Amino acid sequence: MLHTLIDDVFAPLYGKPCWDVVPGYASFLTLEFGMPHLVIDEPKLLPKSASLRRRRAHARRRVTVRGDWHLWIYCCTWRVLIHGELIGDDTTARRIKRAAHELDGQALQQVIVNPEAGSSVFVFDLGGHLETRPYNRDSEQWHLYEPSGNVFTYRADGYFSHEPGNTVPEQILWRPLSEAHE
């Protein structure tokens, strides 16, 4: 059942190359899959109680190129291996950029999760492996944003959610991946 759920979620990505693999904030990593399109975040007016810096940042329109699927490697330790050789990891900006560069263009072939360890492995066609391990048992390790608007989130404690992206955090249903029956 476990691999069936993961394979069902990731099946549309299998065989698709990732593109625009880039470092995000701190050690975050993002990968795009599928056709590109623009995401436009309109300016937001924050209350005067917000800092001037936050008000200025939110007063701008942000335009980003995203894929149909957007994979965000989030709060976890991760590393990239190519044919078993460590290429990069989440420890320094230089190692993150090197890992992103090596993964860019590789096609996803398989996703393997181990809920007991809270780890996962993304297997690519040109020998790339992106491995994730938890910082702690409370963190969300990665999010897969789907064209439908749903987001599949995998947590370090082996739980997952598969909800519309606009679901408020208090209403997210977390279920153990080891018992998943989607």
C-alpha positions as CSV (number, residue, x, y, z in Angstrom):
1,M,0.0,0.0,0.0
2,L,2.8,2.5,0.9
3,H,4.5,2.4,-2.4
4,T,1.2,2.4,-4.3
5,L,0.2,5.8,-2.7
6,I,3.6,7.3,-3.4
7,D,3.6,5.9,-6.9
8,D,0.0,7.1,-7.5
9,V,1.0,10.6,-6.4
10,F,4.2,10.8,-8.4
11,A,3.2,8.7,-11.4
12,P,2.5,11.8,-13.6
13,L,6.1,12.9,-12.9
14,Y,7.9,9.6,-13.7
15,G,9.9,10.0,-16.9
16,K,9.7,13.8,-16.8
17,P,12.9,15.8,-16.4
18,C,13.1,18.3,-13.6
19,W,14.1,21.8,-14.6
20,D,15.0,25.1,-12.9
21,V,16.4,23.2,-9.9
22,V,17.4,26.0,-7.6
23,P,18.4,26.7,-4.0
24,G,15.8,28.5,-2.0
25,Y,15.9,30.2,1.4
26,A,18.7,28.6,3.6
27,S,19.0,25.0,2.6
28,F,15.7,24.7,0.7
29,L,15.7,23.2,-2.8
30,T,13.0,23.5,-5.5
31,L,12.5,21.4,-8.6
32,E,10.0,22.0,-11.4
33,F,8.4,19.4,-13.6
34,G,6.1,19.6,-16.6
35,M,5.1,22.6,-18.7
36,P,6.2,26.1,-17.5
37,H,3.7,28.8,-16.6
38,L,3.7,32.1,-14.8
39,V,2.6,32.4,-11.2
40,I,1.7,36.0,-10.4
41,D,1.4,37.0,-6.7
42,E,-0.3,40.4,-6.5
43,P,0.9,43.0,-4.0
44,K,-0.6,42.8,-0.5
45,L,-1.3,45.7,1.7
46,L,-0.1,44.9,5.3
47,P,-1.3,46.8,8.4
48,K,0.9,49.7,9.6
49,S,1.8,47.5,12.6
50,A,3.9,45.4,10.2
51,S,7.6,46.4,9.8
52,L,8.4,48.8,7.0
53,R,10.6,46.0,5.5
54,R,7.7,43.5,5.4
55,R,5.3,46.1,4.0
56,R,7.7,47.0,1.2
57,A,8.4,43.3,0.4
58,H,4.6,42.6,0.2
59,A,3.9,45.8,-1.8
60,R,5.7,44.3,-4.9
61,R,4.1,42.0,-7.6
62,R,6.1,38.8,-7.8
63,V,6.2,36.9,-11.1
64,T,7.7,33.4,-11.0
65,V,8.0,30.7,-13.7
66,R,6.8,27.4,-12.2
67,G,6.2,23.9,-13.6
68,D,2.9,22.1,-13.6
69,W,4.4,20.3,-10.6
70,H,6.6,22.0,-8.0
71,L,8.6,19.9,-5.6
72,W,9.9,21.9,-2.6
73,I,12.5,20.1,-0.4
74,Y,11.9,21.9,2.9
75,C,12.9,21.3,6.5
76,C,15.2,18.3,6.3
77,T,18.8,17.2,5.8
78,W,19.4,16.2,2.2
79,R,22.1,15.2,-0.2
80,V,22.6,14.4,-3.9
81,L,24.6,11.5,-5.2
82,I,25.4,10.8,-8.8
83,H,26.2,7.1,-9.4
84,G,26.8,6.7,-5.7
85,E,29.3,9.7,-5.5
86,L,28.3,12.5,-3.1
87,I,27.9,15.6,-5.3
88,G,26.3,18.1,-2.9
89,D,24.2,18.6,0.2
90,D,22.4,21.1,2.3
91,T,25.4,22.3,4.3
92,T,26.8,25.3,2.3
93,A,25.6,27.5,-0.5
94,R,28.3,26.1,-2.8
95,R,27.3,22.5,-2.2
96,I,23.6,23.3,-2.6
97,K,24.3,25.0,-6.0
98,R,26.4,22.1,-7.1
99,A,23.7,19.6,-6.2
100,A,21.0,21.7,-8.0
101,H,23.1,21.9,-11.1
102,E,23.7,18.2,-11.2
103,L,20.0,17.3,-10.8
104,D,18.8,19.8,-13.3
105,G,17.5,18.0,-16.4
106,Q,17.4,14.5,-14.9
107,A,14.1,12.7,-15.3
108,L,12.4,11.3,-12.1
109,Q,12.0,7.6,-12.1
110,Q,11.0,6.6,-8.6
111,V,10.3,7.9,-5.1
112,I,10.9,5.7,-2.1
113,V,9.9,6.6,1.4
114,N,10.7,5.0,4.7
115,P,8.1,6.3,7.2
116,E,9.7,4.6,10.2
117,A,13.0,6.6,9.5
118,G,11.2,9.6,8.1
119,S,13.5,9.5,5.1
120,S,12.9,9.5,1.3
121,V,14.9,9.0,-1.9
122,F,14.1,10.5,-5.3
123,V,15.7,8.4,-8.0
124,F,16.6,10.0,-11.4
125,D,17.4,8.5,-14.8
126,L,21.0,9.7,-15.1
127,G,22.2,8.2,-11.8
128,G,21.0,11.0,-9.5
129,H,19.6,10.2,-6.0
130,L,18.2,13.0,-3.8
131,E,18.0,11.6,-0.3
132,T,16.2,13.3,2.5
133,R,16.5,12.7,6.3
134,P,14.7,14.5,9.1
135,Y,16.0,17.3,11.2
136,N,13.6,16.2,13.9
137,R,10.4,14.2,14.1
138,D,8.1,17.3,13.7
139,S,9.3,18.9,10.4
140,E,7.6,18.8,7.1
141,Q,10.3,17.4,4.7
142,W,8.9,18.2,1.3
143,H,5.8,19.4,-0.5
144,L,4.6,18.4,-4.0
145,Y,2.4,21.1,-5.5
146,E,0.2,19.5,-8.2
147,P,-1.6,21.1,-11.2
148,S,-4.9,20.3,-9.5
149,G,-4.1,22.7,-6.7
150,N,-3.6,19.9,-4.2
151,V,-0.4,19.6,-2.1
152,F,1.1,16.3,-1.0
153,T,3.2,16.9,2.1
154,Y,5.5,14.3,3.7
155,R,6.5,14.8,7.4
156,A,9.6,13.5,9.2
157,D,7.3,11.4,11.5
158,G,6.1,9.4,8.6
159,Y,2.8,11.2,8.3
160,F,1.4,12.8,5.1
161,S,-1.3,15.1,4.0
162,H,-2.9,15.5,0.6
163,E,-5.1,18.5,0.7
164,P,-6.0,21.5,-1.4
165,G,-3.2,24.2,-1.2
166,N,-5.6,26.7,0.4
167,T,-6.4,24.4,3.4
168,V,-5.8,26.3,6.7
169,P,-3.1,24.5,8.8
170,E,-5.5,23.7,11.6
171,Q,-7.8,21.8,9.2
172,I,-5.1,19.6,7.5
173,L,-5.7,15.9,8.0
174,W,-2.4,14.1,8.8
175,R,-2.3,10.4,8.3
176,P,0.4,7.8,8.8
177,L,1.9,6.9,5.5
178,S,2.5,3.3,6.6
179,E,-1.3,2.9,6.8
180,A,-2.3,4.9,3.7
181,H,-5.2,3.7,1.7
182,E,-5.8,6.5,-0.9
